[in-house]
Amino acid sequence: MFDRDRIEKNCLRCKYLRLLDTSHGKCRIDRATLVELPTKGLEESCERWQDSGQQYFVRRGWLKAQKKKEQQ
């Protein structure tokens, strides 16, 4: 059975992250109040983290494809 308490709570797994490239993204948690969204590394985390669910696996696939393109 899947245990949500045991997953790594980093930005890549957060529902508020919008990927920019293979190592950074924008945190959209305060998008209504901030003009410039903060840039976060994919391994960073914060206390307002929320699980992105299936979106994590979509992001992993995109990252894998981008890294493959960079190697060619």
CHARMM-style PDB file with segment names, atoms N, HN, CA, C and O in Angstrom:
ATOM      1  N   MET     1       0.829  -1.183   0.000  1.00  0.00      PROA
ATOM      2  CA  MET     1       0.000   0.000   0.000  1.00  0.00      PROA
ATOM      3  C   MET     1       0.879   1.255   0.000  1.00  0.00      PROA
ATOM      4  O   MET     1       1.955   1.253   0.598  1.00  0.00      PROA
ATOM      5  N   PHE     2       0.437   2.308  -0.654  1.00  0.00      PROA
ATOM      6  HN  PHE     2      -0.437   2.310  -1.140  1.00  0.00      PROA
ATOM      7  CA  PHE     2       1.186   3.556  -0.784  1.00  0.00      PROA
ATOM      8  C   PHE     2       1.076   4.376   0.490  1.00  0.00      PROA
ATOM      9  O   PHE     2      -0.023   4.593   1.001  1.00  0.00      PROA
ATOM     10  N   ASP     3       2.209   4.828   1.001  1.00  0.00      PROA
ATOM     11  HN  ASP     3       3.101   4.651   0.585  1.00  0.00      PROA
ATOM     12  CA  ASP     3       2.244   5.615   2.230  1.00  0.00      PROA
ATOM     13  C   ASP     3       2.719   7.031   1.909  1.00  0.00      PROA
ATOM     14  O   ASP     3       3.909   7.244   1.681  1.00  0.00      PROA
ATOM     15  N   ARG     4       1.806   7.996   1.889  1.00  0.00      PROA
ATOM     16  HN  ARG     4       0.839   7.823   2.075  1.00  0.00      PROA
ATOM     17  CA  ARG     4       2.145   9.386   1.549  1.00  0.00      PROA
ATOM     18  C   ARG     4       3.111  10.018   2.541  1.00  0.00      PROA
ATOM     19  O   ARG     4       3.814  10.962   2.181  1.00  0.00      PROA
ATOM     20  N   ASP     5       3.170   9.539   3.756  1.00  0.00      PROA
ATOM     21  HN  ASP     5       2.599   8.772   4.048  1.00  0.00      PROA
ATOM     22  CA  ASP     5       4.065  10.110   4.758  1.00  0.00      PROA
ATOM     23  C   ASP     5       5.525   9.768   4.495  1.00  0.00      PROA
ATOM     24  O   ASP     5       6.417  10.418   5.040  1.00  0.00      PROA
ATOM     25  N   ARG     6       5.784   8.757   3.666  1.00  0.00      PROA
ATOM     26  HN  ARG     6       5.060   8.229   3.223  1.00  0.00      PROA
ATOM     27  CA  ARG     6       7.149   8.316   3.415  1.00  0.00      PROA
ATOM     28  C   ARG     6       7.747   8.895   2.140  1.00  0.00      PROA
ATOM     29  O   ARG     6       8.931   8.680   1.880  1.00  0.00      PROA
ATOM     30  N   ILE     7       6.978   9.617   1.338  1.00  0.00      PROA
ATOM     31  HN  ILE     7       6.016   9.792   1.549  1.00  0.00      PROA
ATOM     32  CA  ILE     7       7.533  10.156   0.098  1.00  0.00      PROA
ATOM     33  C   ILE     7       8.405  11.374   0.390  1.00  0.00      PROA
ATOM     34  O   ILE     7       8.215  12.073   1.385  1.00  0.00      PROA
ATOM     35  N   GLU     8       9.358  11.607  -0.496  1.00  0.00      PROA
ATOM     36  HN  GLU     8       9.512  11.040  -1.305  1.00  0.00      PROA
ATOM     37  CA  GLU     8      10.269  12.738  -0.363  1.00  0.00      PROA
ATOM     38  C   GLU     8       9.517  14.028  -0.682  1.00  0.00      PROA
ATOM     39  O   GLU     8       8.948  14.160  -1.766  1.00  0.00      PROA
ATOM     40  N   LYS     9       9.510  14.959   0.233  1.00  0.00      PROA
ATOM     41  HN  LYS     9       9.972  14.851   1.113  1.00  0.00      PROA
ATOM     42  CA  LYS     9       8.749  16.206   0.068  1.00  0.00      PROA
ATOM     43  C   LYS     9       9.650  17.288  -0.522  1.00  0.00      PROA
ATOM     44  O   LYS     9      10.149  18.156   0.194  1.00  0.00      PROA
ATOM     45  N   ASN    10       9.852  17.224  -1.839  1.00  0.00      PROA
ATOM     46  HN  ASN    10       9.447  16.519  -2.422  1.00  0.00      PROA
ATOM     47  CA  ASN    10      10.661  18.233  -2.520  1.00  0.00      PROA
ATOM     48  C   ASN    10       9.810  18.958  -3.552  1.00  0.00      PROA
ATOM     49  O   ASN    10       8.674  18.568  -3.818  1.00  0.00      PROA
ATOM     50  N   CYS    11      10.367  20.008  -4.126  1.00  0.00      PROA
ATOM     51  HN  CYS    11      11.291  20.325  -3.909  1.00  0.00      PROA
ATOM     52  CA  CYS    11       9.606  20.842  -5.069  1.00  0.00      PROA
ATOM     53  C   CYS    11       9.142  20.062  -6.298  1.00  0.00      PROA
ATOM     54  O   CYS    11       8.063  20.336  -6.824  1.00  0.00      PROA
ATOM     55  N   LEU    12       9.924  19.112  -6.760  1.00  0.00      PROA
ATOM     56  HN  LEU    12      10.800  18.889  -6.333  1.00  0.00      PROA
ATOM     57  CA  LEU    12       9.515  18.333  -7.926  1.00  0.00      PROA
ATOM     58  C   LEU    12       8.197  17.604  -7.674  1.00  0.00      PROA
ATOM     59  O   LEU    12       7.425  17.384  -8.608  1.00  0.00      PROA
ATOM     60  N   ARG    13       7.939  17.235  -6.447  1.00  0.00      PROA
ATOM     61  HN  ARG    13       8.566  17.413  -5.689  1.00  0.00      PROA
ATOM     62  CA  ARG    13       6.709  16.526  -6.088  1.00  0.00      PROA
ATOM     63  C   ARG    13       5.593  17.455  -5.599  1.00  0.00      PROA
ATOM     64  O   ARG    13       4.535  16.977  -5.190  1.00  0.00      PROA
ATOM     65  N   CYS    14       5.812  18.770  -5.635  1.00  0.00      PROA
ATOM     66  HN  CYS    14       6.671  19.158  -5.967  1.00  0.00      PROA
ATOM     67  CA  CYS    14       4.822  19.724  -5.128  1.00  0.00      PROA
ATOM     68  C   CYS    14       3.880  20.185  -6.237  1.00  0.00      PROA
ATOM     69  O   CYS    14       4.312  20.428  -7.364  1.00  0.00      PROA
ATOM     70  N   LYS    15       2.607  20.303  -5.918  1.00  0.00      PROA
ATOM     71  HN  LYS    15       2.255  20.106  -5.003  1.00  0.00      PROA
ATOM     72  CA  LYS    15       1.621  20.696  -6.930  1.00  0.00      PROA
ATOM     73  C   LYS    15       1.757  22.152  -7.359  1.00  0.00      PROA
ATOM     74  O   LYS    15       1.194  22.535  -8.385  1.00  0.00      PROA
ATOM     75  N   TYR    16       2.483  22.973  -6.612  1.00  0.00      PROA
ATOM     76  HN  TYR    16       2.940  22.663  -5.779  1.00  0.00      PROA
ATOM     77  CA  TYR    16       2.613  24.391  -6.932  1.00  0.00      PROA
ATOM     78  C   TYR    16       3.790  24.714  -7.853  1.00  0.00      PROA
ATOM     79  O   TYR    16       3.960  25.871  -8.239  1.00  0.00      PROA
ATOM     80  N   LEU    17       4.595  23.733  -8.209  1.00  0.00      PROA
ATOM     81  HN  LEU    17       4.457  22.793  -7.895  1.00  0.00      PROA
ATOM     82  CA  LEU    17       5.767  23.985  -9.049  1.00  0.00      PROA
ATOM     83  C   LEU    17       5.403  23.982 -10.528  1.00  0.00      PROA
ATOM     84  O   LEU    17       4.646  23.127 -10.989  1.00  0.00      PROA
ATOM     85  N   ARG    18       5.945  24.943 -11.265  1.00  0.00      PROA
ATOM     86  HN  ARG    18       6.560  25.637 -10.890  1.00  0.00      PROA
ATOM     87  CA  ARG    18       5.862  24.952 -12.729  1.00  0.00      PROA
ATOM     88  C   ARG    18       7.292  24.870 -13.241  1.00  0.00      PROA
ATOM     89  O   ARG    18       8.093  25.771 -12.990  1.00  0.00      PROA
ATOM     90  N   LEU    19       7.620  23.800 -13.955  1.00  0.00      PROA
ATOM     91  HN  LEU    19       6.970  23.068 -14.158  1.00  0.00      PROA
ATOM     92  CA  LEU    19       8.982  23.585 -14.438  1.00  0.00      PROA
ATOM     93  C   LEU    19       9.400  24.644 -15.454  1.00  0.00      PROA
ATOM     94  O   LEU    19       8.614  25.047 -16.312  1.00  0.00      PROA
ATOM     95  N   LEU    20      10.651  25.085 -15.340  1.00  0.00      PROA
ATOM     96  HN  LEU    20      11.289  24.758 -14.643  1.00  0.00      PROA
ATOM     97  CA  LEU    20      11.248  26.004 -16.303  1.00  0.00      PROA
ATOM     98  C   LEU    20      12.259  25.274 -17.179  1.00  0.00      PROA
ATOM     99  O   LEU    20      12.299  25.462 -18.395  1.00  0.00      PROA
ATOM    100  N   ASP    21      13.074  24.439 -16.538  1.00  0.00      PROA
ATOM    101  HN  ASP    21      13.041  24.287 -15.551  1.00  0.00      PROA
ATOM    102  CA  ASP    21      14.081  23.653 -17.237  1.00  0.00      PROA
ATOM    103  C   ASP    21      14.334  22.388 -16.424  1.00  0.00      PROA
ATOM    104  O   ASP    21      13.529  22.036 -15.562  1.00  0.00      PROA
ATOM    105  N   THR    22      15.436  21.708 -16.689  1.00  0.00      PROA
ATOM    106  HN  THR    22      16.090  21.994 -17.390  1.00  0.00      PROA
ATOM    107  CA  THR    22      15.677  20.429 -16.029  1.00  0.00      PROA
ATOM    108  C   THR    22      16.179  20.551 -14.592  1.00  0.00      PROA
ATOM    109  O   THR    22      16.364  19.536 -13.920  1.00  0.00      PROA
ATOM    110  N   SER    23      16.402  21.769 -14.110  1.00  0.00      PROA
ATOM    111  HN  SER    23      16.252  22.593 -14.655  1.00  0.00      PROA
ATOM    112  CA  SER    23      16.890  21.906 -12.737  1.00  0.00      PROA
ATOM    113  C   SER    23      16.144  22.938 -11.891  1.00  0.00      PROA
ATOM    114  O   SER    23      16.387  23.034 -10.688  1.00  0.00      PROA
ATOM    115  N   HSD    24      15.239  23.715 -12.500  1.00  0.00      PROA
ATOM    116  HN  HSD    24      15.042  23.637 -13.477  1.00  0.00      PROA
ATOM    117  CA  HSD    24      14.538  24.771 -11.765  1.00  0.00      PROA
ATOM    118  C   HSD    24      13.072  24.873 -12.175  1.00  0.00      PROA
ATOM    119  O   HSD    24      12.656  24.382 -13.225  1.00  0.00      PROA
ATOM    120  N   GLY    25      12.319  25.520 -11.316  1.00  0.00      PROA
ATOM    121  HN  GLY    25      12.658  25.919 -10.464  1.00  0.00      PROA
ATOM    122  CA  GLY    25      10.920  25.796 -11.609  1.00  0.00      PROA
ATOM    123  C   GLY    25      10.459  27.015 -10.830  1.00  0.00      PROA
ATOM    124  O   GLY    25      11.192  27.534  -9.988  1.00  0.00      PROA
ATOM    125  N   LYS    26       9.257  27.469 -11.107  1.00  0.00      PROA
ATOM    126  HN  LYS    26       8.661  27.047 -11.791  1.00  0.00      PROA
ATOM    127  CA  LYS    26       8.662  28.603 -10.401  1.00  0.00      PROA
ATOM    128  C   LYS    26       7.636  28.080  -9.405  1.00  0.00      PROA
ATOM    129  O   LYS    26       6.818  27.222  -9.735  1.00  0.00      PROA
ATOM    130  N   CYS    27       7.687  28.606  -8.184  1.00  0.00      PROA
ATOM    131  HN  CYS    27       8.352  29.303  -7.916  1.00  0.00      PROA
ATOM    132  CA  CYS    27       6.716  28.244  -7.149  1.00  0.00      PROA
ATOM    133  C   CYS    27       5.496  29.147  -7.303  1.00  0.00      PROA
ATOM    134  O   CYS    27       5.614  30.369  -7.221  1.00  0.00      PROA
ATOM    135  N   ARG    28       4.329  28.555  -7.525  1.00  0.00      PROA
ATOM    136  HN  ARG    28       4.232  27.561  -7.592  1.00  0.00      PROA
ATOM    137  CA  ARG    28       3.111  29.323  -7.783  1.00  0.00      PROA
ATOM    138  C   ARG    28       2.192  29.411  -6.566  1.00  0.00      PROA
ATOM    139  O   ARG    28       1.024  29.772  -6.712  1.00  0.00      PROA
ATOM    140  N   ILE    29       2.685  29.092  -5.381  1.00  0.00      PROA
ATOM    141  HN  ILE    29       3.634  28.799  -5.262  1.00  0.00      PROA
ATOM    142  CA  ILE    29       1.813  29.056  -4.205  1.00  0.00      PROA
ATOM    143  C   ILE    29       1.254  30.441  -3.861  1.00  0.00      PROA
ATOM    144  O   ILE    29       0.121  30.544  -3.391  1.00  0.00      PROA
ATOM    145  N   ASP    30       2.027  31.500  -4.087  1.00  0.00      PROA
ATOM    146  HN  ASP    30       2.948  31.416  -4.468  1.00  0.00      PROA
ATOM    147  CA  ASP    30       1.578  32.865  -3.785  1.00  0.00      PROA
ATOM    148  C   ASP    30       1.340  33.673  -5.049  1.00  0.00      PROA
ATOM    149  O   ASP    30       1.575  34.882  -5.050  1.00  0.00      PROA
ATOM    150  N   ARG    31       0.893  33.060  -6.102  1.00  0.00      PROA
ATOM    151  HN  ARG    31       0.702  32.078  -6.101  1.00  0.00      PROA
ATOM    152  CA  ARG    31       0.788  33.744  -7.395  1.00  0.00      PROA
ATOM    153  C   ARG    31      -0.201  34.910  -7.388  1.00  0.00      PROA
ATOM    154  O   ARG    31      -0.093  35.799  -8.233  1.00  0.00      PROA
ATOM    155  N   ALA    32      -1.152  34.934  -6.470  1.00  0.00      PROA
ATOM    156  HN  ALA    32      -1.240  34.212  -5.784  1.00  0.00      PROA
ATOM    157  CA  ALA    32      -2.119  36.035  -6.414  1.00  0.00      PROA
ATOM    158  C   ALA    32      -1.515  37.290  -5.783  1.00  0.00      PROA
ATOM    159  O   ALA    32      -1.959  38.402  -6.071  1.00  0.00      PROA
ATOM    160  N   THR    33      -0.511  37.120  -4.927  1.00  0.00      PROA
ATOM    161  HN  THR    33      -0.150  36.217  -4.693  1.00  0.00      PROA
ATOM    162  CA  THR    33       0.050  38.265  -4.212  1.00  0.00      PROA
ATOM    163  C   THR    33       1.423  38.697  -4.712  1.00  0.00      PROA
ATOM    164  O   THR    33       1.847  39.819  -4.437  1.00  0.00      PROA
ATOM    165  N   LEU    34       2.121  37.840  -5.433  1.00  0.00      PROA
ATOM    166  HN  LEU    34       1.776  36.928  -5.656  1.00  0.00      PROA
ATOM    167  CA  LEU    34       3.474  38.169  -5.897  1.00  0.00      PROA
ATOM    168  C   LEU    34       3.480  38.524  -7.376  1.00  0.00      PROA
ATOM    169  O   LEU    34       2.780  37.900  -8.174  1.00  0.00      PROA
ATOM    170  N   VAL    35       4.263  39.517  -7.735  1.00  0.00      PROA
ATOM    171  HN  VAL    35       4.831  40.024  -7.086  1.00  0.00      PROA
ATOM    172  CA  VAL    35       4.436  39.876  -9.142  1.00  0.00      PROA
ATOM    173  C   VAL    35       5.438  38.918  -9.780  1.00  0.00      PROA
ATOM    174  O   VAL    35       5.191  38.383 -10.861  1.00  0.00      PROA
ATOM    175  N   GLU    36       6.569  38.701  -9.110  1.00  0.00      PROA
ATOM    176  HN  GLU    36       6.771  39.135  -8.232  1.00  0.00      PROA
ATOM    177  CA  GLU    36       7.621  37.807  -9.595  1.00  0.00      PROA
ATOM    178  C   GLU    36       7.597  36.525  -8.762  1.00  0.00      PROA
ATOM    179  O   GLU    36       7.848  36.567  -7.558  1.00  0.00      PROA
ATOM    180  N   LEU    37       7.300  35.399  -9.385  1.00  0.00      PROA
ATOM    181  HN  LEU    37       7.096  35.364 -10.364  1.00  0.00      PROA
ATOM    182  CA  LEU    37       7.261  34.128  -8.672  1.00  0.00      PROA
ATOM    183  C   LEU    37       8.681  33.667  -8.358  1.00  0.00      PROA
ATOM    184  O   LEU    37       9.570  33.801  -9.199  1.00  0.00      PROA
ATOM    185  N   PRO    38       8.911  33.122  -7.153  1.00  0.00      PROA
ATOM    186  CA  PRO    38      10.264  32.693  -6.791  1.00  0.00      PROA
ATOM    187  C   PRO    38      10.700  31.450  -7.571  1.00  0.00      PROA
ATOM    188  O   PRO    38       9.902  30.550  -7.836  1.00  0.00      PROA
ATOM    189  N   THR    39      11.978  31.424  -7.929  1.00  0.00      PROA
ATOM    190  HN  THR    39      12.626  32.155  -7.714  1.00  0.00      PROA
ATOM    191  CA  THR    39      12.561  30.270  -8.607  1.00  0.00      PROA
ATOM    192  C   THR    39      13.054  29.298  -7.551  1.00  0.00      PROA
ATOM    193  O   THR    39      13.696  29.697  -6.580  1.00  0.00      PROA
ATOM    194  N   LYS    40      12.752  28.021  -7.743  1.00  0.00      PROA
ATOM    195  HN  LYS    40      12.230  27.697  -8.532  1.00  0.00      PROA
ATOM    196  CA  LYS    40      13.144  26.982  -6.791  1.00  0.00      PROA
ATOM    197  C   LYS    40      13.888  25.877  -7.522  1.00  0.00      PROA
ATOM    198  O   LYS    40      13.601  25.576  -8.680  1.00  0.00      PROA
ATOM    199  N   GLY    41      14.846  25.279  -6.831  1.00  0.00      PROA
ATOM    200  HN  GLY    41      15.079  25.524  -5.890  1.00  0.00      PROA
ATOM    201  CA  GLY    41      15.498  24.083  -7.335  1.00  0.00      PROA
ATOM    202  C   GLY    41      14.570  22.898  -7.133  1.00  0.00      PROA
ATOM    203  O   GLY    41      13.718  22.929  -6.245  1.00  0.00      PROA
ATOM    204  N   LEU    42      14.719  21.871  -7.928  1.00  0.00      PROA
ATOM    205  HN  LEU    42      15.411  21.847  -8.649  1.00  0.00      PROA
ATOM    206  CA  LEU    42      13.798  20.734  -7.857  1.00  0.00      PROA
ATOM    207  C   LEU    42      13.925  19.938  -6.565  1.00  0.00      PROA
ATOM    208  O   LEU    42      12.986  19.243  -6.176  1.00  0.00      PROA
ATOM    209  N   GLU    43      15.067  20.026  -5.895  1.00  0.00      PROA
ATOM    210  HN  GLU    43      15.830  20.590  -6.211  1.00  0.00      PROA
ATOM    211  CA  GLU    43      15.274  19.281  -4.656  1.00  0.00      PROA
ATOM    212  C   GLU    43      14.961  20.109  -3.410  1.00  0.00      PROA
ATOM    213  O   GLU    43      15.037  19.588  -2.297  1.00  0.00      PROA
ATOM    214  N   GLU    44      14.614  21.371  -3.572  1.00  0.00      PROA
ATOM    215  HN  GLU    44      14.553  21.793  -4.476  1.00  0.00      PROA
ATOM    216  CA  GLU    44      14.255  22.216  -2.427  1.00  0.00      PROA
ATOM    217  C   GLU    44      12.886  21.806  -1.893  1.00  0.00      PROA
ATOM    218  O   GLU    44      12.153  21.056  -2.538  1.00  0.00      PROA
ATOM    219  N   SER    45      12.553  22.308  -0.708  1.00  0.00      PROA
ATOM    220  HN  SER    45      13.148  22.917  -0.184  1.00  0.00      PROA
ATOM    221  CA  SER    45      11.228  22.042  -0.137  1.00  0.00      PROA
ATOM    222  C   SER    45      10.856  23.178   0.815  1.00  0.00      PROA
ATOM    223  O   SER    45      11.704  23.981   1.205  1.00  0.00      PROA
ATOM    224  N   CYS    46       9.584  23.232   1.180  1.00  0.00      PROA
ATOM    225  HN  CYS    46       8.895  22.581   0.863  1.00  0.00      PROA
ATOM    226  CA  CYS    46       9.126  24.228   2.150  1.00  0.00      PROA
ATOM    227  C   CYS    46       7.981  23.627   2.964  1.00  0.00      PROA
ATOM    228  O   CYS    46       7.516  22.520   2.695  1.00  0.00      PROA
ATOM    229  N   GLU    47       7.545  24.385   3.962  1.00  0.00      PROA
ATOM    230  HN  GLU    47       7.923  25.285   4.180  1.00  0.00      PROA
ATOM    231  CA  GLU    47       6.505  23.883   4.874  1.00  0.00      PROA
ATOM    232  C   GLU    47       5.120  23.853   4.237  1.00  0.00      PROA
ATOM    233  O   GLU    47       4.211  23.234   4.788  1.00  0.00      PROA
ATOM    234  N   ARG    48       4.937  24.508   3.088  1.00  0.00      PROA
ATOM    235  HN  ARG    48       5.676  25.012   2.640  1.00  0.00      PROA
ATOM    236  CA  ARG    48       3.614  24.538   2.440  1.00  0.00      PROA
ATOM    237  C   ARG    48       3.503  23.524   1.299  1.00  0.00      PROA
ATOM    238  O   ARG    48       2.611  23.636   0.457  1.00  0.00      PROA
ATOM    239  N   TRP    49       4.389  22.552   1.267  1.00  0.00      PROA
ATOM    240  HN  TRP    49       5.113  22.461   1.951  1.00  0.00      PROA
ATOM    241  CA  TRP    49       4.415  21.514   0.244  1.00  0.00      PROA
ATOM    242  C   TRP    49       3.093  20.749   0.205  1.00  0.00      PROA
ATOM    243  O   TRP    49       2.518  20.431   1.246  1.00  0.00      PROA
ATOM    244  N   GLN    50       2.618  20.456  -1.017  1.00  0.00      PROA
ATOM    245  HN  GLN    50       3.085  20.715  -1.862  1.00  0.00      PROA
ATOM    246  CA  GLN    50       1.442  19.598  -1.197  1.00  0.00      PROA
ATOM    247  C   GLN    50       1.734  18.618  -2.322  1.00  0.00      PROA
ATOM    248  O   GLN    50       2.305  18.987  -3.349  1.00  0.00      PROA
ATOM    249  N   ASP    51       1.343  17.384  -2.125  1.00  0.00      PROA
ATOM    250  HN  ASP    51       0.879  17.085  -1.291  1.00  0.00      PROA
ATOM    251  CA  ASP    51       1.615  16.319  -3.088  1.00  0.00      PROA
ATOM    252  C   ASP    51       0.957  16.606  -4.433  1.00  0.00      PROA
ATOM    253  O   ASP    51      -0.216  16.973  -4.494  1.00  0.00      PROA
ATOM    254  N   SER    52       1.719  16.438  -5.503  1.00  0.00      PROA
ATOM    255  HN  SER    52       2.672  16.140  -5.454  1.00  0.00      PROA
ATOM    256  CA  SER    52       1.196  16.685  -6.851  1.00  0.00      PROA
ATOM    257  C   SER    52       0.560  15.444  -7.467  1.00  0.00      PROA
ATOM    258  O   SER    52      -0.022  15.522  -8.548  1.00  0.00      PROA
ATOM    259  N   GLY    53       0.664  14.307  -6.797  1.00  0.00      PROA
ATOM    260  HN  GLY    53       1.137  14.243  -5.919  1.00  0.00      PROA
ATOM    261  CA  GLY    53       0.043  13.086  -7.308  1.00  0.00      PROA
ATOM    262  C   GLY    53       0.661  12.629  -8.622  1.00  0.00      PROA
ATOM    263  O   GLY    53       1.883  12.560  -8.746  1.00  0.00      PROA
ATOM    264  N   GLN    54      -0.180  12.317  -9.599  1.00  0.00      PROA
ATOM    265  HN  GLN    54      -1.173  12.373  -9.497  1.00  0.00      PROA
ATOM    266  CA  GLN    54       0.265  11.804 -10.891  1.00  0.00      PROA
ATOM    267  C   GLN    54       1.138  12.809 -11.641  1.00  0.00      PROA
ATOM    268  O   GLN    54       1.960  12.412 -12.466  1.00  0.00      PROA
ATOM    269  N   GLN    55       0.973  14.093 -11.370  1.00  0.00      PROA
ATOM    270  HN  GLN    55       0.305  14.416 -10.700  1.00  0.00      PROA
ATOM    271  CA  GLN    55       1.764  15.124 -12.058  1.00  0.00      PROA
ATOM    272  C   GLN    55       3.259  14.916 -11.849  1.00  0.00      PROA
ATOM    273  O   GLN    55       4.053  15.282 -12.716  1.00  0.00      PROA
ATOM    274  N   TYR    56       3.658  14.343 -10.728  1.00  0.00      PROA
ATOM    275  HN  TYR    56       3.013  14.046 -10.024  1.00  0.00      PROA
ATOM    276  CA  TYR    56       5.073  14.050 -10.469  1.00  0.00      PROA
ATOM    277  C   TYR    56       5.633  13.139 -11.553  1.00  0.00      PROA
ATOM    278  O   TYR    56       6.734  13.375 -12.050  1.00  0.00      PROA
ATOM    279  N   PHE    57       4.899  12.116 -11.920  1.00  0.00      PROA
ATOM    280  HN  PHE    57       4.005  11.924 -11.516  1.00  0.00      PROA
ATOM    281  CA  PHE    57       5.378  11.161 -12.919  1.00  0.00      PROA
ATOM    282  C   PHE    57       5.401  11.777 -14.316  1.00  0.00      PROA
ATOM    283  O   PHE    57       6.259  11.431 -15.128  1.00  0.00      PROA
ATOM    284  N   VAL    58       4.480  12.677 -14.602  1.00  0.00      PROA
ATOM    285  HN  VAL    58       3.783  12.958 -13.942  1.00  0.00      PROA
ATOM    286  CA  VAL    58       4.490  13.416 -15.866  1.00  0.00      PROA
ATOM    287  C   VAL    58       5.749  14.281 -15.928  1.00  0.00      PROA
ATOM    288  O   VAL    58       6.420  14.328 -16.958  1.00  0.00      PROA
ATOM    289  N   ARG    59       6.063  14.955 -14.843  1.00  0.00      PROA
ATOM    290  HN  ARG    59       5.518  14.917 -14.006  1.00  0.00      PROA
ATOM    291  CA  ARG    59       7.269  15.791 -14.780  1.00  0.00      PROA
ATOM    292  C   ARG    59       8.530  14.954 -14.949  1.00  0.00      PROA
ATOM    293  O   ARG    59       9.447  15.351 -15.668  1.00  0.00      PROA
ATOM    294  N   ARG    60       8.580  13.809 -14.298  1.00  0.00      PROA
ATOM    295  HN  ARG    60       7.835  13.487 -13.714  1.00  0.00      PROA
ATOM    296  CA  ARG    60       9.755  12.934 -14.429  1.00  0.00      PROA
ATOM    297  C   ARG    60       9.958  12.510 -15.874  1.00  0.00      PROA
ATOM    298  O   ARG    60      11.089  12.481 -16.358  1.00  0.00      PROA
ATOM    299  N   GLY    61       8.874  12.180 -16.569  1.00  0.00      PROA
ATOM    300  HN  GLY    61       7.954  12.203 -16.176  1.00  0.00      PROA
ATOM    301  CA  GLY    61       8.964  11.811 -17.976  1.00  0.00      PROA
ATOM    302  C   GLY    61       9.462  12.963 -18.828  1.00  0.00      PROA
ATOM    303  O   GLY    61      10.286  12.762 -19.720  1.00  0.00      PROA
ATOM    304  N   TRP    62       8.972  14.169 -18.566  1.00  0.00      PROA
ATOM    305  HN  TRP    62       8.302  14.332 -17.842  1.00  0.00      PROA
ATOM    306  CA  TRP    62       9.412  15.351 -19.311  1.00  0.00      PROA
ATOM    307  C   TRP    62      10.891  15.611 -19.065  1.00  0.00      PROA
ATOM    308  O   TRP    62      11.634  15.903 -20.002  1.00  0.00      PROA
ATOM    309  N   LEU    63      11.329  15.508 -17.800  1.00  0.00      PROA
ATOM    310  HN  LEU    63      10.725  15.271 -17.039  1.00  0.00      PROA
ATOM    311  CA  LEU    63      12.736  15.720 -17.471  1.00  0.00      PROA
ATOM    312  C   LEU    63      13.627  14.700 -18.169  1.00  0.00      PROA
ATOM    313  O   LEU    63      14.693  15.045 -18.680  1.00  0.00      PROA
ATOM    314  N   LYS    64      13.194  13.466 -18.188  1.00  0.00      PROA
ATOM    315  HN  LYS    64      12.328  13.186 -17.773  1.00  0.00      PROA
ATOM    316  CA  LYS    64      13.960  12.406 -18.848  1.00  0.00      PROA
ATOM    317  C   LYS    64      14.086  12.694 -20.346  1.00  0.00      PROA
ATOM    318  O   LYS    64      15.160  12.520 -20.920  1.00  0.00      PROA
ATOM    319  N   ALA    65      13.004  13.131 -20.976  1.00  0.00      PROA
ATOM    320  HN  ALA    65      12.131  13.272 -20.509  1.00  0.00      PROA
ATOM    321  CA  ALA    65      13.030  13.454 -22.406  1.00  0.00      PROA
ATOM    322  C   ALA    65      13.933  14.659 -22.678  1.00  0.00      PROA
ATOM    323  O   ALA    65      14.667  14.667 -23.667  1.00  0.00      PROA
ATOM    324  N   GLN    66      13.888  15.674 -21.813  1.00  0.00      PROA
ATOM    325  HN  GLN    66      13.292  15.668 -21.010  1.00  0.00      PROA
ATOM    326  CA  GLN    66      14.731  16.856 -21.994  1.00  0.00      PROA
ATOM    327  C   GLN    66      16.208  16.501 -21.865  1.00  0.00      PROA
ATOM    328  O   GLN    66      17.032  16.983 -22.642  1.00  0.00      PROA
ATOM    329  N   LYS    67      16.544  15.673 -20.903  1.00  0.00      PROA
ATOM    330  HN  LYS    67      15.875  15.281 -20.271  1.00  0.00      PROA
ATOM    331  CA  LYS    67      17.939  15.266 -20.714  1.00  0.00      PROA
ATOM    332  C   LYS    67      18.428  14.444 -21.899  1.00  0.00      PROA
ATOM    333  O   LYS    67      19.591  14.540 -22.292  1.00  0.00      PROA
ATOM    334  N   LYS    68      17.541  13.638 -22.464  1.00  0.00      PROA
ATOM    335  HN  LYS    68      16.597  13.560 -22.145  1.00  0.00      PROA
ATOM    336  CA  LYS    68      17.904  12.848 -23.639  1.00  0.00      PROA
ATOM    337  C   LYS    68      18.167  13.765 -24.835  1.00  0.00      PROA
ATOM    338  O   LYS    68      19.103  13.527 -25.599  1.00  0.00      PROA
ATOM    339  N   LYS    69      17.354  14.807 -25.004  1.00  0.00      PROA
ATOM    340  HN  LYS    69      16.595  15.000 -24.384  1.00  0.00      PROA
ATOM    341  CA  LYS    69      17.565  15.786 -26.079  1.00  0.00      PROA
ATOM    342  C   LYS    69      18.898  16.506 -25.917  1.00  0.00      PROA
ATOM    343  O   LYS    69      19.608  16.739 -26.896  1.00  0.00      PROA
ATOM    344  N   GLU    70      19.235  16.858 -24.678  1.00  0.00      PROA
ATOM    345  HN  GLU    70      18.659  16.669 -23.883  1.00  0.00      PROA
ATOM    346  CA  GLU    70      20.483  17.572 -24.407  1.00  0.00      PROA
ATOM    347  C   GLU    70      21.703  16.725 -24.741  1.00  0.00      PROA
ATOM    348  O   GLU    70      22.736  17.262 -25.140  1.00  0.00      PROA
ATOM    349  N   GLN    71      21.597  15.416 -24.584  1.00  0.00      PROA
ATOM    350  HN  GLN    71      20.758  14.980 -24.261  1.00  0.00      PROA
ATOM    351  CA  GLN    71      22.720  14.521 -24.850  1.00  0.00      PROA
ATOM    352  C   GLN    71      22.953  14.311 -26.339  1.00  0.00      PROA
ATOM    353  O   GLN    71      24.054  13.931 -26.739  1.00  0.00      PROA
ATOM    354  N   GLN    72      21.956  14.549 -27.157  1.00  0.00      PROA
ATOM    355  HN  GLN    72      21.062  14.858 -26.833  1.00  0.00      PROA
ATOM    356  CA  GLN    72      22.091  14.323 -28.600  1.00  0.00      PROA
ATOM    357  C   GLN    72      22.787  15.454 -29.286  1.00  0.00      PROA
ATOM    358  OT1 GLN    72      22.978  15.415 -30.501  1.00  0.00      PROA
TER     359      GLN     72
END
